[in-house]
């Protein structure tokens, strides 16, 4: 493939140098291949050093071996950099989610919504709780044309969250990213409970879970 080309690797090296990519701030979260799975959780800087190769060669070879399916997370970005965006009238909250069994995920998957509802409202005073709820629900549903979503009314889909405004907050970290949020009492998706009294409901393999997801196949 192209990643094996000397010219592409030269450009790869130039990009690393030009943009000063901090390999010691990027962690390998998940790799589908068994042979490389031992590198999950390592910083890219450590991975490169252990390989004994130039950064462009070590990283390009890893991408080739895993057919580009390399999931990484960037550590400790400063939230203050995005506060003006969060406060903008057109801003709506959303976050992708990639669950990799045996791998590390980004803490935003468990913490984005609760951080907006909790710390952004209670500690940082970016906006009132009503605005936070609107950014997470009605605004996003209207923007994407999702009829009868993001509102509480008769006949609408029963996507509901009951939380404690005073205690809601994210608890997920980079080292323990799968920690559920504090203060979330009940969650319903299409009327089906997924969180009850602060505890995630358990479903058997035969149950049909609410919502949709995509599965990675190698």
MARBA-3410 file (N, C-alpha, C, O; in Angstrom, 1 decimal):
218
0.8,-1.2,0.0,0.0,0.0,0.0,0.9,1.3,0.0,2.1,1.2,0.0 ~ 0.2,2.4,0.0,0.9,3.7,-0.1,1.7,4.0,1.1,2.7,4.6,1.0 ~ 1.3,3.5,2.3,2.0,3.7,3.5,3.4,3.1,3.5,4.3,3.5,4.3 ~ 3.7,2.1,2.6,5.0,1.5,2.5,5.9,2.3,1.6,7.1,2.0,1.5 ~ 5.4,3.3,0.9,6.2,4.1,-0.1,7.1,5.0,0.7,6.7,5.7,1.6
8.4,5.0,0.3,9.4,5.9,0.9,9.0,7.4,0.8,9.2,8.2,1.8 ~ 8.3,7.8,-0.2,7.8,9.2,-0.4,6.8,9.5,0.6,6.8,10.6,1.3 ~ 5.8,8.6,0.8,4.8,8.8,1.8,5.3,8.9,3.2,4.9,9.7,4.0 ~ 6.3,8.0,3.5,6.9,8.1,4.8,7.7,9.3,5.0,7.8,9.9,6.2 ~ 8.3,9.9,4.0,9.0,11.1,4.1,8.0,12.2,4.5,8.3,13.1,5.3
6.9,12.2,3.8,5.8,13.2,4.1,5.3,13.0,5.5,4.9,13.9,6.2 ~ 5.2,11.7,5.9,4.7,11.4,7.2,5.7,12.0,8.3,5.2,12.6,9.2 ~ 7.0,11.8,8.1,8.0,12.4,9.0,7.9,13.9,9.0,8.0,14.6,10.1 ~ 7.7,14.5,7.8,7.6,16.0,7.7,6.4,16.5,8.5,6.4,17.5,9.2 ~ 5.2,15.7,8.4,4.0,16.1,9.1,4.2,16.0,10.6,3.8,16.9,11.4
4.9,15.0,11.1,5.2,14.9,12.5,6.0,16.0,13.1,5.7,16.6,14.1 ~ 7.0,16.4,12.2,7.9,17.5,12.7,7.2,18.9,12.5,7.3,19.7,13.4 ~ 6.4,19.1,11.4,5.8,20.4,11.2,4.7,20.7,12.2,4.7,21.8,12.7 ~ 3.9,19.7,12.5,2.8,19.9,13.4,3.2,19.6,14.9,2.3,19.8,15.8 ~ 4.4,19.2,15.1,4.9,19.0,16.5,4.0,18.1,17.3,3.6,18.4,18.4
3.6,17.0,16.6,2.7,16.1,17.3,3.3,15.5,18.5,4.4,14.9,18.5 ~ 2.6,15.6,19.6,3.2,15.2,20.9,2.8,13.7,21.1,1.8,13.3,21.6 ~ 3.8,12.8,20.7,3.5,11.4,20.8,3.4,10.9,22.3,2.8,9.9,22.6 ~ 4.0,11.7,23.2,3.9,11.4,24.6,2.5,11.8,25.2,2.3,11.6,26.4 ~ 1.6,12.4,24.4,0.3,12.7,24.9,-0.8,11.9,24.2,-2.0,12.2,24.4
-0.4,10.9,23.4,-1.3,10.1,22.7,-1.2,8.7,23.1,-0.1,8.1,23.0 ~ -2.3,8.1,23.5,-2.3,6.7,24.0,-3.0,5.8,23.0,-4.0,6.1,22.5 ~ -2.4,4.6,22.8,-3.0,3.6,22.0,-4.1,2.9,22.8,-3.9,2.3,23.8 ~ -5.3,3.1,22.3,-6.5,2.6,23.1,-6.9,1.2,22.7,-7.4,0.5,23.5 ~ -6.8,0.9,21.4,-7.3,-0.4,20.9,-6.6,-0.8,19.6,-6.4,0.1,18.7
-6.3,-2.0,19.5,-5.7,-2.6,18.3,-6.4,-4.0,18.1,-6.4,-4.8,19.0 ~ -7.0,-4.2,16.9,-7.7,-5.5,16.7,-6.9,-6.7,16.6,-7.3,-7.8,16.9 ~ -5.6,-6.5,16.1,-4.7,-7.7,15.9,-4.2,-8.3,17.2,-3.8,-7.5,18.1 ~ -4.2,-9.6,17.4,-3.7,-10.2,18.6,-2.3,-9.9,18.9,-1.9,-9.6,20.0 ~ -1.4,-10.0,17.8,0.0,-9.8,18.1,0.3,-8.4,18.6,1.2,-8.2,19.4
-0.5,-7.4,18.2,-0.2,-6.0,18.6,-1.0,-5.6,19.8,-0.8,-4.5,20.3 ~ -1.9,-6.4,20.3,-2.8,-6.1,21.4,-2.0,-5.8,22.7,-2.4,-5.1,23.6 ~ -0.7,-6.3,22.7,0.1,-6.0,23.9,0.5,-4.6,24.0,0.9,-4.1,25.1 ~ 0.3,-3.8,22.9,0.7,-2.4,22.9,-0.5,-1.5,23.4,-0.3,-0.3,23.5 ~ -1.7,-2.1,23.6,-2.8,-1.3,24.1,-2.5,-0.6,25.4,-2.0,-1.3,26.3
-2.8,0.6,25.5,-2.5,1.4,26.7,-1.2,2.1,26.7,-0.9,2.9,27.6 ~ -0.3,1.8,25.7,1.0,2.5,25.7,0.9,3.9,25.0,0.0,4.1,24.2 ~ 1.7,4.8,25.4,1.9,6.0,24.7,2.6,5.8,23.4,3.4,4.9,23.3 ~ 2.2,6.6,22.4,2.9,6.4,21.1,4.4,6.6,21.2,5.2,5.9,20.5 ~ 4.8,7.5,22.1,6.3,7.7,22.3,7.0,6.5,22.8,8.1,6.1,22.3
6.3,5.8,23.7,6.9,4.5,24.2,6.9,3.4,23.2,7.9,2.6,23.1 ~ 5.8,3.3,22.4,5.7,2.3,21.4,6.8,2.5,20.4,7.5,1.6,19.9 ~ 7.1,3.8,20.0,8.1,4.1,19.0,9.5,3.7,19.5,10.3,3.1,18.9 ~ 9.7,4.1,20.8,11.0,3.9,21.4,11.3,2.4,21.5,12.4,1.9,21.2 ~ 10.3,1.6,21.9,10.5,0.2,22.1,10.7,-0.5,20.7,11.3,-1.6,20.6
10.1,0.1,19.7,10.3,-0.6,18.3,11.7,-0.4,17.8,12.1,-1.2,17.0 ~ 12.4,0.6,18.2,13.8,0.9,17.7,13.8,1.4,16.3,14.8,1.4,15.7 ~ 12.7,1.9,15.9,12.6,2.4,14.5,12.3,3.9,14.6,11.9,4.5,15.6 ~ 12.4,4.6,13.4,12.0,6.0,13.3,10.5,6.1,13.5,9.8,5.2,13.1 ~ 10.0,7.2,14.1,8.6,7.3,14.3,7.7,7.1,13.1,6.7,6.4,13.2
8.1,7.6,11.9,7.3,7.5,10.7,7.2,6.0,10.3,6.2,5.5,9.8 ~ 8.3,5.2,10.5,8.3,3.8,10.2,7.5,3.0,11.1,6.7,2.1,10.8 ~ 7.7,3.2,12.4,7.0,2.5,13.5,5.5,2.7,13.3,4.7,1.7,13.4 ~ 5.1,3.9,13.2,3.6,4.2,13.1,3.0,3.8,11.8,1.9,3.2,11.8 ~ 3.7,4.0,10.7,3.2,3.5,9.4,3.1,2.0,9.4,2.1,1.5,8.8
4.0,1.3,9.9,4.0,-0.2,9.9,2.8,-0.7,10.8,2.1,-1.6,10.4 ~ 2.6,0.0,11.9,1.5,-0.4,12.7,0.1,-0.2,12.0,-0.7,-1.0,12.1 ~ 0.0,0.9,11.3,-1.2,1.2,10.5,-1.4,0.1,9.4,-2.5,-0.3,9.2 ~ -0.3,-0.3,8.8,-0.4,-1.3,7.7,-0.8,-2.6,8.4,-1.7,-3.3,7.8 ~ -0.2,-3.0,9.5,-0.5,-4.3,10.1,-1.9,-4.4,10.6,-2.6,-5.5,10.5
-2.5,-3.3,11.0,-3.9,-3.3,11.5,-4.9,-2.7,10.5,-6.0,-2.5,10.9 ~ -4.4,-2.6,9.3,-5.3,-2.2,8.2,-6.0,-0.8,8.6,-7.2,-0.7,8.4 ~ -5.3,0.1,9.2,-5.7,1.4,9.6,-6.6,1.4,10.8,-7.0,2.5,11.3 ~ -7.0,0.2,11.3,-7.9,0.2,12.5,-7.1,0.4,13.8,-7.0,-0.6,14.6 ~ -6.6,1.6,14.0,-5.8,1.9,15.2,-6.6,3.0,15.9,-6.7,4.1,15.4
-7.0,2.7,17.1,-7.8,3.7,17.9,-6.9,4.3,19.0,-6.3,3.6,19.8 ~ -6.7,5.6,19.0,-5.9,6.3,20.0,-6.7,7.4,20.6,-7.7,7.9,20.1 ~ -6.3,7.8,21.8,-6.9,9.0,22.5,-5.8,10.0,22.9,-4.7,9.6,23.2 ~ -6.2,11.2,22.8,-5.3,12.3,23.1,-5.6,12.7,24.6,-6.7,12.9,25.0 ~ -4.5,12.8,25.4,-4.6,13.0,26.8,-4.7,14.5,27.2,-4.0,15.3,26.7
-5.5,14.8,28.2,-5.5,16.0,28.9,-5.6,17.3,28.1,-4.8,18.2,28.2 ~ -6.6,17.3,27.2,-6.9,18.6,26.5,-7.5,19.6,27.5,-8.2,19.1,28.5 ~ -7.3,20.8,27.3,-7.8,21.9,28.2,-9.2,22.3,27.9,-9.4,22.8,26.8 ~ -10.1,22.0,28.8,-11.5,22.3,28.5,-11.8,23.8,28.2,-12.7,24.1,27.5 ~ -11.0,24.6,28.8,-11.2,26.0,28.7,-11.1,26.5,27.2,-11.7,27.5,26.9
-10.4,25.7,26.4,-10.2,26.1,25.0,-11.5,26.0,24.3,-11.7,26.7,23.3 ~ -12.5,25.2,24.8,-13.7,25.0,24.0,-14.9,25.7,24.7,-16.0,25.6,24.2 ~ -14.7,26.4,25.8,-15.8,27.1,26.5,-16.6,28.0,25.6,-17.8,28.0,25.6 ~ -15.9,28.9,24.8,-16.7,29.8,23.9,-17.6,29.0,22.9,-18.7,29.5,22.6 ~ -17.1,27.8,22.5,-18.0,27.0,21.6,-19.2,26.5,22.3,-20.3,26.5,21.8
-18.9,26.0,23.5,-20.0,25.4,24.3,-21.1,26.4,24.6,-22.3,26.1,24.6 ~ -20.7,27.7,24.7,-21.7,28.8,25.1,-22.4,29.3,23.8,-23.4,30.1,24.0 ~ -21.9,29.0,22.7,-22.5,29.6,21.5,-24.0,29.1,21.3,-24.3,27.9,21.6 ~ -24.8,29.9,20.8,-26.3,29.6,20.7,-26.5,28.4,19.7,-27.4,27.7,19.9 ~ -25.6,28.2,18.7,-25.8,27.1,17.8,-25.1,25.8,18.2,-25.3,24.8,17.6
-24.4,25.8,19.4,-23.8,24.6,19.8,-24.8,23.6,20.3,-25.7,23.9,21.0 ~ -24.5,22.3,19.9,-25.3,21.2,20.5,-24.3,20.1,20.8,-23.3,19.9,20.1 ~ -24.6,19.4,21.9,-23.7,18.4,22.4,-23.9,17.1,21.6,-25.0,16.6,21.4 ~ -22.8,16.5,21.3,-22.8,15.1,20.7,-21.4,14.5,20.9,-20.4,15.2,21.0 ~ -21.3,13.2,20.9,-20.0,12.6,21.0,-20.1,11.2,20.4,-21.1,10.5,20.6
-19.1,10.8,19.6,-19.1,9.5,19.0,-18.7,8.5,20.2,-18.2,8.9,21.2 ~ -18.9,7.3,19.9,-18.5,6.3,20.9,-18.0,5.0,20.2,-18.7,4.4,19.4 ~ -16.8,4.6,20.6,-16.2,3.4,20.0,-15.9,2.5,21.2,-15.0,2.8,22.0 ~ -16.7,1.4,21.3,-16.4,0.4,22.4,-15.5,-0.7,21.8,-15.9,-1.4,20.9 ~ -14.4,-0.9,22.4,-13.5,-2.0,22.0,-13.2,-2.9,23.2,-12.6,-2.5,24.1
-13.8,-4.1,23.1,-13.6,-5.1,24.2,-12.2,-5.3,24.4,-11.4,-5.7,23.5 ~ -11.7,-5.2,25.7,-10.4,-5.4,26.0,-9.5,-4.2,25.8,-8.3,-4.2,26.2 ~ -10.0,-3.1,25.2,-9.2,-1.9,24.9,-9.6,-0.8,25.8,-10.6,-0.9,26.6 ~ -8.9,0.3,25.7,-9.3,1.5,26.4,-10.1,2.4,25.5,-9.8,2.5,24.3 ~ -11.1,3.1,26.1,-11.9,4.0,25.3,-11.6,5.4,25.8,-10.9,5.6,26.8
-12.2,6.4,25.2,-12.0,7.8,25.6,-13.0,8.0,26.7,-14.2,7.6,26.6 ~ -12.7,8.7,27.8,-13.6,9.0,28.9,-14.8,9.8,28.5,-15.8,9.8,29.2 ~ -14.7,10.5,27.3,-15.9,11.2,26.9,-17.1,10.4,26.6,-18.3,10.8,26.7 ~ -16.9,9.1,26.3,-18.0,8.2,26.0,-18.9,8.0,27.2,-20.2,7.9,27.1 ~ -18.4,8.1,28.4,-19.2,7.9,29.6,-19.4,9.3,30.3,-20.2,9.4,31.2
-18.7,10.3,29.8,-18.7,11.6,30.6,-19.2,12.8,29.9,-19.3,13.9,30.6 ~ -19.4,12.8,28.6,-19.6,14.1,27.9,-20.9,14.8,28.4,-20.9,15.9,28.8 ~ -22.0,14.1,28.4,-23.3,14.7,28.7,-23.3,15.1,30.2,-23.8,16.2,30.5 ~ -22.8,14.3,31.1,-22.8,14.6,32.5,-21.9,15.8,32.8,-22.1,16.5,33.8 ~ -20.8,15.9,32.1,-19.9,17.1,32.3,-20.6,18.4,31.9,-20.5,19.4,32.5
-21.4,18.3,30.8,-22.1,19.5,30.3,-23.2,19.9,31.3,-23.4,21.0,31.7 ~ -23.9,18.8,31.9,-25.0,19.1,32.8,-24.5,19.5,34.2,-25.2,20.2,34.9 ~ -23.4,19.0,34.6,-22.9,19.2,35.9,-21.8,20.3,36.0,-22.2,21.4,36.2 ~ -20.5,20.0,35.8,-19.5,21.0,36.0,-19.6,22.2,35.2,-19.3,23.3,35.6 ~ -20.1,22.1,33.9,-20.2,23.3,33.1,-21.3,24.2,33.6,-21.2,25.4,33.4
-22.3,23.7,34.3,-23.3,24.5,34.9,-23.0,24.9,36.3,-23.1,26.1,36.6 ~ -22.6,24.0,37.1,-22.4,24.2,38.6,-21.1,24.9,38.9,-21.1,25.8,39.8 ~ -20.0,24.4,38.3,-18.7,25.0,38.7,-18.3,26.1,37.8,-17.8,27.2,38.3 ~ -18.4,25.9,36.5,-17.9,26.9,35.5,-18.9,28.0,35.2,-18.6,29.0,34.6 ~ -20.2,27.8,35.5,-21.3,28.8,35.2,-21.3,29.2,33.8,-21.4,30.4,33.5
-21.2,28.3,32.9,-21.2,28.6,31.4,-22.6,29.0,30.9,-22.7,29.8,30.1 ~ -23.6,28.3,31.5,-25.0,28.5,31.1,-25.9,27.9,32.1,-25.4,27.1,32.9 ~ -27.2,28.2,32.2,-28.1,27.6,33.1,-28.4,26.2,32.7,-28.2,25.8,31.5 ~ -28.9,25.4,33.6,-29.2,24.0,33.4,-30.2,23.8,32.2,-30.1,22.8,31.4 ~ -31.1,24.7,32.0,-32.1,24.6,30.9,-31.4,24.6,29.6,-31.8,23.9,28.7
-30.4,25.5,29.5,-29.6,25.5,28.2,-28.9,24.2,28.0,-28.8,23.8,26.8 ~ -28.3,23.7,29.0,-27.5,22.4,28.9,-28.4,21.3,28.4,-28.1,20.6,27.5 ~ -29.6,21.2,29.0,-30.6,20.2,28.5,-31.0,20.4,27.1,-31.1,19.5,26.3 ~ -31.2,21.6,26.7,-31.6,22.0,25.3,-30.5,21.6,24.4,-30.8,21.0,23.3 ~ -29.3,21.9,24.7,-28.2,21.5,23.8,-28.0,20.0,23.6,-27.6,19.6,22.6
-28.4,19.3,24.6,-28.3,17.8,24.6,-29.5,17.1,23.9,-29.4,16.0,23.6 ~ -30.6,17.8,23.8,-31.8,17.2,23.4,-32.5,17.9,22.2,-32.3,17.5,21.1 ~ -33.4,18.8,22.5,-34.2,19.5,21.5,-33.4,20.1,20.4,-33.8,19.9,19.2 ~ -32.4,20.8,20.7,-31.6,21.5,19.7,-31.0,20.5,18.7,-31.1,20.7,17.5 ~ -30.4,19.4,19.2,-29.8,18.4,18.3,-30.9,17.7,17.5,-30.7,17.5,16.3
-32.0,17.4,18.1,-33.1,16.6,17.4,-33.6,17.5,16.3,-33.9,17.0,15.2 ~ -33.8,18.8,16.5,-34.4,19.7,15.5,-33.4,19.9,14.4,-33.8,19.9,13.2 ~ -32.1,20.0,14.7,-31.1,20.2,13.7,-31.0,19.1,12.7,-30.8,19.3,11.5 ~ -31.1,17.9,13.2,-31.0,16.7,12.4,-32.4,16.2,11.9,-32.4,15.1,11.2 ~ -33.4,16.9,12.2,-34.7,16.5,11.7,-35.3,15.3,12.2,-36.0,14.5,11.6
-35.0,15.0,13.5,-35.5,13.8,14.2,-36.8,14.1,14.8,-36.9,14.7,15.9 ~ -37.9,13.7,14.1,-39.2,14.0,14.5,-39.6,13.2,15.8,-39.3,12.1,16.0 ~ -40.2,14.0,16.7,-40.7,13.4,18.0,-39.5,12.9,18.9,-39.7,12.0,19.7 ~ -38.4,13.5,18.7,-37.2,13.2,19.6,-36.8,14.5,20.3,-37.0,15.6,19.7 ~ -36.2,14.4,21.4,-35.7,15.6,22.1,-36.7,16.4,22.8,-36.4,17.5,23.2
-38.0,15.9,22.9,-39.0,16.7,23.6,-39.8,15.7,24.5,-39.8,14.5,24.2 ~ -40.4,16.3,25.5,-41.3,15.5,26.4,-42.7,15.9,26.1,-43.2,16.9,26.5 ~ -43.4,15.0,25.4,-44.8,15.3,25.1,-45.5,14.0,24.7,-44.9,13.0,24.4 ~ -46.8,14.0,24.7,-47.6,12.8,24.4,-47.3,12.4,23.0,-47.4,13.3,22.1 ~ -47.1,11.1,22.7,-46.8,10.6,21.4,-45.4,10.7,21.0,-45.0,10.0,19.9
-44.5,11.4,21.7,-43.1,11.4,21.3,-42.4,10.2,21.8,-42.9,9.5,22.7 ~ -41.2,9.9,21.3,-40.4,8.8,21.8,-40.0,9.0,23.2,-39.6,10.1,23.5 ~ -40.1,8.0,24.0,-39.8,8.2,25.5,-38.3,8.0,25.7,-37.9,7.0,26.4 ~ -37.5,9.0,25.3,-36.1,9.0,25.6,-36.0,10.0,26.8,-36.1,11.2,26.6 ~ -35.8,9.5,28.0,-35.9,10.4,29.2,-34.7,10.1,30.1,-34.2,9.0,30.2
-34.3,11.2,30.7,-33.2,11.1,31.8,-33.7,11.8,33.0,-34.1,13.0,32.9 ~ -33.6,11.2,34.1,-33.9,11.8,35.4,-32.6,11.9,36.2,-32.0,10.8,36.5 ~ -32.2,13.1,36.5,-30.9,13.2,37.2,-31.0,14.3,38.3,-31.9,15.1,38.3 ~ -30.0,14.3,39.2,-29.9,15.3,40.2,-29.0,16.4,39.8,-27.8,16.2,39.6 ~ -29.6,17.6,39.5,-28.8,18.7,39.0,-27.6,19.1,39.9,-26.6,19.6,39.5
-27.8,18.9,41.2,-26.7,19.3,42.2,-25.5,18.4,42.2,-24.4,18.8,42.5 ~ -25.8,17.1,41.9,-24.7,16.1,42.0,-24.2,15.5,40.7,-23.2,14.7,40.7 ~ -24.9,15.8,39.6,-24.5,15.1,38.4,-23.1,15.6,37.9,-22.8,16.8,38.0 ~ -22.3,14.6,37.6,-20.9,14.9,37.1,-20.3,13.7,36.5,-20.8,12.6,36.7 ~ -19.3,13.9,35.6,-18.6,12.8,35.0,-17.6,12.3,36.0,-17.0,13.0,36.8
-17.4,10.9,36.0,-16.3,10.3,36.8,-15.3,9.5,36.0,-14.3,9.0,36.6 ~ -15.5,9.4,34.7,-14.6,8.7,33.9,-13.3,9.4,33.7,-13.2,10.6,33.7 ~ -12.2,8.6,33.7,-10.9,9.1,33.6,-10.2,8.4,32.4,-10.7,7.4,31.9 ~ -9.0,8.8,32.1,-8.2,8.2,31.0,-7.8,6.8,31.5,-7.7,5.8,30.7 ~ -7.5,6.6,32.8,-7.1,5.3,33.3,-8.3,4.4,33.5,-8.1,3.2,33.4
-9.4,5.0,33.9,-10.6,4.2,34.2,-11.8,4.9,33.4,-12.6,5.6,34.0 ~ -11.8,4.7,32.1,-12.8,5.4,31.2,-14.2,4.9,31.3,-15.1,5.6,30.8 ~ -14.4,3.7,31.8,-15.8,3.1,31.7,-16.5,3.3,33.0,-17.4,2.5,33.4 ~ -16.3,4.4,33.7,-17.0,4.7,35.0,-18.3,5.6,34.7,-18.2,6.6,34.0 ~ -19.4,5.1,35.1,-20.6,5.8,34.9,-20.7,7.1,35.6,-20.0,7.3,36.7
-21.5,8.0,35.2,-21.7,9.3,35.8,-22.4,9.3,37.1,-23.2,8.4,37.3 ~ -22.0,10.2,38.0,-22.7,10.4,39.2,-24.0,11.2,39.0,-24.0,12.1,38.1 ~ -25.0,11.0,39.8,-26.2,11.8,39.8,-27.2,11.4,38.7,-28.3,12.0,38.7 ~ -26.9,10.4,37.9,-27.9,9.9,36.9,-28.8,8.9,37.6,-28.3,7.8,37.9 ~ -30.0,9.2,37.8,-30.9,8.2,38.5,-31.6,7.3,37.6,-31.6,6.1,37.9
-32.2,7.8,36.5,-33.0,6.9,35.6,-32.7,7.3,34.2,-32.7,8.5,33.9 ~ -32.6,6.3,33.3,-32.5,6.6,31.9,-33.4,5.6,31.1,-33.4,4.4,31.4 ~ -34.2,6.2,30.2,-35.1,5.4,29.4,-34.7,5.7,27.9,-34.6,6.8,27.5 ~ -34.6,4.6,27.1,-34.5,4.8,25.7,-35.6,4.1,25.0,-35.9,2.9,25.2 ~ -36.4,4.9,24.3,-37.7,4.4,23.7,-38.6,3.7,24.7,-39.2,2.7,24.5
-38.6,4.3,25.9,-39.4,3.8,27.0,-38.9,2.6,27.8,-39.5,2.2,28.7 ~ -37.7,2.1,27.3,-37.1,0.9,28.0,-36.1,1.4,29.0,-35.1,2.1,28.6 ~ -36.1,1.0,30.2,-35.2,1.5,31.2,-33.8,0.8,31.0,-33.6,-0.4,30.8 ~ -32.8,1.7,31.0,-31.4,1.2,30.9,-30.6,1.6,32.1,-29.6,0.9,32.4 ~ -31.1,2.5,32.9,-30.5,2.9,34.2,-31.6,3.0,35.2,-32.6,3.7,34.9
-31.6,2.2,36.3,-32.6,2.3,37.3,-32.0,2.5,38.6,-31.2,1.8,39.1 ~ -32.5,3.6,39.3,-32.0,4.0,40.6,-30.4,4.1,40.6,-29.8,3.6,41.6 ~ -29.9,4.6,39.6,-28.4,4.9,39.5,-27.6,3.7,39.0,-26.4,3.8,39.0 ~ -28.3,2.6,38.8,-27.5,1.3,38.4,-27.9,1.0,36.9,-29.1,1.0,36.5 ~ -26.9,0.6,36.2,-27.1,0.2,34.8,-27.8,-1.2,34.8,-27.4,-2.1,35.5
-28.9,-1.3,34.0,-29.6,-2.5,33.9,-28.8,-3.6,33.2,-28.0,-3.3,32.3 ~ -29.0,-4.8,33.6,-28.3,-5.9,33.0,-29.3,-6.6,32.0,-30.4,-6.9,32.4 ~ -28.8,-6.9,30.8,-29.6,-7.6,29.8,-28.9,-8.9,29.4,-27.7,-8.9,29.3 ~ -29.7,-9.9,29.1,-29.1,-11.1,28.7,-28.8,-11.0,27.2,-29.3,-10.1,26.5 ~ -28.1,-12.0,26.7,-27.7,-12.0,25.2,-28.9,-12.1,24.3,-28.8,-11.7,23.2
-30.0,-12.6,24.8,-31.2,-12.7,24.0,-32.0,-11.5,23.9,-33.0,-11.4,23.1 ~ -31.8,-10.5,24.8,-32.5,-9.3,24.8,-32.2,-8.4,23.6,-31.0,-8.3,23.2 ~ -33.2,-7.6,23.2,-32.9,-6.6,22.1,-32.7,-5.3,22.8,-33.6,-4.7,23.4 ~ -31.5,-4.8,22.7,-31.1,-3.5,23.4,-31.7,-2.4,22.6,-31.7,-2.4,21.4 ~ -32.1,-1.3,23.3,-32.6,-0.1,22.6,-31.4,0.6,22.0,-30.3,0.5,22.4
-31.7,1.4,20.9,-30.7,2.2,20.2,-30.0,1.4,19.1,-30.4,0.2,18.9 ~ -29.1,2.0,18.4,-28.4,1.4,17.3,-26.9,1.5,17.5,-26.4,2.4,18.2 ~ -26.1,0.6,16.9,-24.7,0.7,16.9,-24.1,0.0,15.7,-24.8,-0.8,15.1 ~ -22.9,0.3,15.4,-22.1,-0.4,14.3,-21.1,-1.3,14.9,-20.5,-0.9,15.9 ~ -20.9,-2.4,14.3,-19.9,-3.4,14.8,-18.7,-3.5,13.9,-18.9,-3.6,12.6
-17.5,-3.5,14.4,-16.3,-3.6,13.6,-16.0,-5.1,13.3,-16.1,-5.9,14.2 ~ -15.8,-5.4,12.0,-15.4,-6.7,11.6,-14.1,-6.7,10.8,-14.0,-5.9,9.8 ~ -13.2,-7.4,11.2,-11.9,-7.4,10.6,-11.9,-8.2,9.3,-10.9,-8.3,8.6
END
